[in-house]
Amino acid sequence: MNLRYLRTLLLAAAILPLVAGVARSESTKRVLFFTKSSGYEHQVIKHVDGGPSYAEKVLQKLGPKHGFAFTFSKDGSKFGADYLKQFDAVLFYTSGDLMSVGKDGSPAMSAEGKQALLDAIARGELGYVGLHSASDSFHTGESGSGNPPQEKRLGRYRNNGDKSDPYILCLGGEFINHGPQQVATARVADPHFPGYGELGDALTVMEEWYSLKDFAPNLRVQLVMETEGMEGSDYQRPPYPIAWARMHGKGRVAFNAMGHREDVWDSEAFESMLVGMLSWATGRVDADVTPNLQAAAPQHATIQPPRK
């Protein structure tokens, strides 16, 4: 074999992995999975004996399969403009006033860090996906550590509109309360959004179903909670959204209220929805996010009465 030709082959063999590595790096989306719990800490995101949480284990398997590189953190003090530049999107499973140390003892987010997050989303520099208790974070009019008792949650049973906390205005909705875990049905309102097309007309599973309010008018609703026949006073209301996407300024925001239970995290349906939301939020795929709130849940603003 010609010596010069052999050198060319060897050089190409050395360079190709580097080129392939660059290509893989550019196609991989970087996502911060943030799970600080200043309020109630869900079992699925708890670190057990210093190891990863159940949700983190699921994401460790899901990431390479779908082209996401996850960073796991409960440290709110890291939030700032420079820190957030590392990521294409954030995935929140949080609770309570994140500017308080609270339940899990992890460092709190500063006011500047919170503003940096909201600014990065609004400028379109950072996608946002929220799961379950992400809607139970930065409650309007609530502050301090811990999970407030029921008698201090009465302010949640009203719509605050544009007076809601800036985080809630970004998210597009706010948690009120939940009843007992039960098998119930969420109707698919947008089968064309990434990840929701495989669900059929509805999703019926055992879950801890959240009751929500203060829905942003520009929601593109994906799932609607069918409340008829559900157990508990928290569902004494007309159907309402539990999953949606919206534009916040130039930023892509998606939320899904599911994810309390480990078997939900293990399900193909949840993986499909989660991957779809992350793919859209990171800009990997596009979707129609024309508002459909009024058509999907015309009585969404009707809230259940406070618990007695």
N, C-alpha and C positions, 0 to 999 in steps of 0.2 A: 504493500500500500504506500502511496506517495506520502512522504513525511509531512509536507505542508498540509495535505488534505487531512491527515490524522490529527494534526494540531488544531485545524479548524473544527473537526468533530468534537475534540475534547473541550475546546473553548465554548462551543455551542452547548455541550452537555452541562458545563458549569454555569452558563448564563440562563438557560431555560428555567431551572427551578426558581431563580431570582425573579425572572419576568412573571412566571406563574404566581409566585408569592405576592408580587405587587398587584396582579389582577385579582387575586383572592382577597387581598386587603381592601382594595377599592370597592369590591362588590359586597363585602361584609359590612353590615350596619352595626354601629356601636350603641348599645343601650344600657343606661343606668337603671338597675332595678333597686328602687329606694323603698325601704320598708320600716322606716322609723314609726314607732307607735308611742305617741305622747298620751293617747287615750288607751282604749282596749287593744291588747296585742293578740291577734288571731293565732291560733295554733299552727296554721299552715305556714306562717312566716317566722315562727320562733326558731332560734338556734338551739339545738339540743346537744348538750355535752360538748359545746364548742364547735360542732359540725354545722354544715349548711342546713337551712330550713328545708321543709318538704317542697315548697315552691321553687327554691333555688335548685334543688336536685332535678326537678322537672325541666327547668330552664337550661340547666347544664346539658341535658340530652337534646332539648329542642333547638338550642342555638346552632350547633354545627349542621344540623339537619336542614335548617332553613336560612342559614347565612346571617345569624346574629351573634355578636360577641357581647356577652353580658358582664357588667361590673356590678357586684353586689355591695350594698352599703346601707347602714342605718345611721350614718353620721351626718346630721344636718348642718354641722358647722362648716363642712366643705363647700357648701353652695355659694357660688359667686360666678361672675362672668367668665373668668379664665377656666375655672373647673368645668363649667357646663360646655365649653367649647370642645371638650374631648368627645362629646356624644352627639349622635344623630337624633336620639330621642331619649326621654325618660319614661320609665314604667313605674307608676306609683301604686303601692299597696300600703297605705299609711292610715293613721287615725289621730284625731285630736288636734290640739293647738301645737303645731310643729315648731313653734318658737319657744316651747317649754320642754324641759327634759322629760318629764312625765314617766309613763308606765315602764318603758323598757330601759330607762337610764342612759340612753344614747345621747350624744351631744345635740343640742337644739339648733335649729336654723335661726339665723339672724334676720332682722327686718330687711337688711340689705340683700341677704341671700334669697329671701322670698321674692323681692323685687327683681333681682337678677333673673330668676326663673321665669317670672311672668313676662319680663321684657324680652328674653330670648325666644319665648314661644310666640309672642305677638309680632316680633320681627321676622318670624319664619326661619329662625336659625336652629330651632330645636322642636322636634315633635313631642307630643305628650299623649300617653295612654294611661288611663286610670282603671284600676280594678277594685270592685267591692268597696272597701272602706276608704278608698281615696275620696269618696263623696262624704265621708264622715270626718273630714279633715278641714281645719280652718273654718269651723262653723261661724256663721254670722252672729256677732254679739256674744260669743263665748271665748274665753281665754283661760290660761292657766293649765296646770298639770292634771292628769287623771281623766277618768270618764265620768261626766256629771250624772248624778242620780236623776230618776225620772221627773221629780218635782222641779228640777232646774232646767228641764228641756221644753218648757211650755212655749218659749219663744220660737221653737222650731215649727210650731203649728200655724204658721202664717207665711204668706208670700212676701218677700222683701224686695223683689224686683231688682232695679238698678242700685238699690241700697245694700245689696248682698256683698259679702266679703269679696275682694278682688280675685281671690283664688276661685271662689264659687262662680263668679262671672266668667272666668276662663274655662272652668270645667263644664259649665252649662247646666248644673243641677246640684241639689244638696240633699243629703240623707236626713230623714226625719226619725224613723224608728223601724223596728222589724218585729214580727210576731214569731211564733214557733216555727222551726224548720218543718217543711212539709213538701209533698209532691204537688207541684202546681205547673201551670202552663204559661210560657211566654210566646206570644205570637210574633212571627217574623214579618216585619213591616217593610224590610228592604233586602230582598234576596240577592240583589245585584252588588251589594257592598262586599269587598273582599272578605272571604272566610265565612260568610253567612249563607251562601248559595247551597251548601251541602246539608242544611238543617231541615229542609222541607218547609211546610207551612208553619210549624210550631215546634217548640222544644219543651218537653215535659219531663222534669227531673225533680229529685229531692234536693232542696237547697235552702239556705237562709236568705229569704227574699227581702230586699230592701224596699221601703216606701220612700219616695223621693218627691222633691218639689222644686220650685223656682227654676223651671226649665227655660233655657235661652230660646228666644223665638226662632233662631236660625238652626235649630237642631235638624239633622238628618237622622231620623229614628230608625234603628235596626230591630229592636225588640220591644214589645209592649206587654206589660204584665196584665194577664187576664184575671181580674180580682174576684169574679163571681164564684162563690163557693169556697173561697179560701178561709182558713181558720184564723181568727184573731181580729181585734178591733183595728189594727193598723192597716187592714186591707178593706175597710168599709169605705170605699171610694171607687170612682170609675177607673177604667184601665188607664195606665200611665207608662211613660217610657222607662226602660231600665238599661238600654244600650243605645248609644248614638255616636255620631261624628259631627264635627262642626269646625268652621274656620274661626279662629280667634285672631283678629288682625290678619296677618299673613301666615299664621301658624296653624298646623293641623292638630286637632284635639279629638281624641276618641275615648269613650268610657263604656265599661260593661260592669254592671252591679253584681255579677256572679263571681264565684271564686272562693266561697267560704270553706267548702268541704274538700278533703283530699281526693275523693272519688270524682268530684267535678274537675279538678286539675288533671286527673288521669284520663278524662274522657276525650274522645276524638272531636266532639263538638266544641269543647272549650279550646282545645289546641287550634282548631280551625279558625275560630273567632279571634283568638289572641294573635295568631300569626297574621291574619288578615288586617287587624288593626295596626299592628307594628309595621307591616309592609306599607300600609298607606301613610302612617304617621312619619315614617322615615323617608318618604318620597320614592320608594321603590316602585309603587304602583299608584295609579290615579283612580279616582272614583267620583261618581256624581254625588255631591253633597248639597244639592238643592234642598232647601228646607221643606220638610213634610210633616211637621209637628201637628198642625191642625187636622190634617187628613188622617194621620196615624192614631192620634189620641185626642179627639176634640174636647174632652172634658178633663184634660190633664191638670188644670189649675185647681180643681176641687180636691181639697185635702181632708183626710179623715179627722174626726174630732179628737181632742187630746185624751190620753188615757185617764181613766178615773181612779 
